């Protein structure tokens, strides 16, 4: 593609700024530039979306190790959490409906 390399220029400026602050950015820098080249080559404009990033990640994973697979869905599935038992449970022998702890004003001995 012969169009402008806007994302690549932005990525290079970003990496130059980070390196001037003392960051090495060896591997992450090369991945940032690779993504910027991909975004420019595909003609992406505007804000980055998860779809663009996942498309790049899928292609990158296949070139790194063809056996690796990134799921085809655009967004990861939400994590489902199991319901935990409460940390403190009332004793099984307690039959009263009265609370286990009374405030100071309710206590008759004070």
C-alpha positions in Angstrom: 0.0 0.0 0.0 1.4 3.4 -0.9 -0.8 5.5 1.4 0.5 7.6 4.3 1.9 5.7 7.2 0.1 7.7 9.9 0.0 4.9 12.5 3.6 4.0 12.0 4.7 7.7 12.5 2.6 7.9 15.7 4.1 4.6 17.0 7.6 5.8 16.2 7.0 9.1 18.0 5.5 7.2 21.0 8.4 4.8 21.2 11.0 7.7 20.9 9.3 9.5 23.8 9.2 6.3 26.0 12.9 5.6 25.2 13.8 9.2 26.1 12.3 8.5 29.5 14.6 5.5 30.0 12.4 2.5 28.8 14.2 -0.1 26.7 11.2 -1.4 24.8 13.0 -4.1 22.9 10.3 -6.7 22.3 7.3 -4.4 23.0 8.7 -1.8 20.7 9.0 -4.2 17.8 5.5 -5.4 18.4 4.2 -1.9 18.5 5.8 -1.1 15.2 4.5 -4.3 13.7 1.0 -3.5 14.7 1.4 0.1 13.4 2.5 -1.3 10.0 -0.5 -3.7 10.0 -2.9 -0.9 10.8 -1.5 1.2 8.0 -1.4 -1.7 5.5 -5.1 -2.5 6.1 -6.1 1.1 5.7 -7.4 1.5 9.3 -8.3 5.0 10.2 -9.8 6.4 13.4 -9.6 5.1 16.9 -8.3 1.6 17.5 -10.9 -1.1 18.0 -10.8 -4.5 19.6 -11.6 -6.0 16.2 -8.5 -4.5 14.6 -6.2 -5.6 17.4 -7.6 -9.2 17.4 -7.3 -9.5 13.7 -3.6 -8.5 14.0 -3.1 -10.8 16.9 -4.6 -13.8 15.0 -2.3 -13.1 12.0 0.7 -12.6 14.2 0.1 -15.8 16.2 -0.2 -17.8 13.0 3.1 -16.5 11.7 4.8 -17.1 15.0 3.5 -20.6 15.6 0.9 -22.1 13.3 -0.4 -24.4 16.0 -1.4 -21.5 18.2 -5.0 -20.5 17.9 -6.7 -17.3 19.0 -10.5 -17.7 19.3 -12.5 -16.4 16.4 -14.8 -14.3 18.5 -14.3 -10.5 18.6 -14.5 -10.2 22.3 -13.4 -12.5 25.1 -16.2 -14.2 27.0 -16.9 -12.6 30.4 -15.5 -14.4 33.4 -18.2 -16.1 35.3 -17.7 -16.2 39.0 -19.0 -18.9 41.3 -21.0 -17.9 44.3 -18.9 -18.2 47.5 -20.2 -19.4 50.8 -20.2 -16.6 53.4 -17.1 -16.5 55.6 -19.1 -16.5 58.8 -22.1 -18.8 59.1 -24.4 -18.9 62.1 -24.2 -22.0 64.3 -26.6 -24.7 63.2 -28.1 -25.1 66.7 -29.2 -21.5 67.0 -32.9 -21.3 66.6 -33.5 -17.7 67.8 -34.3 -15.0 65.3 -32.4 -12.5 67.4 -29.1 -11.2 66.1 -25.9 -12.8 67.5 -24.5 -9.4 68.5 -26.5 -6.7 70.3 -25.5 -3.1 70.3 -24.6 -1.5 73.7 -28.0 0.1 74.2 -29.8 -3.3 73.9 -27.6 -5.1 76.4 -29.3 -5.3 79.8 -26.2 -5.8 81.9 -24.6 -2.5 81.0 
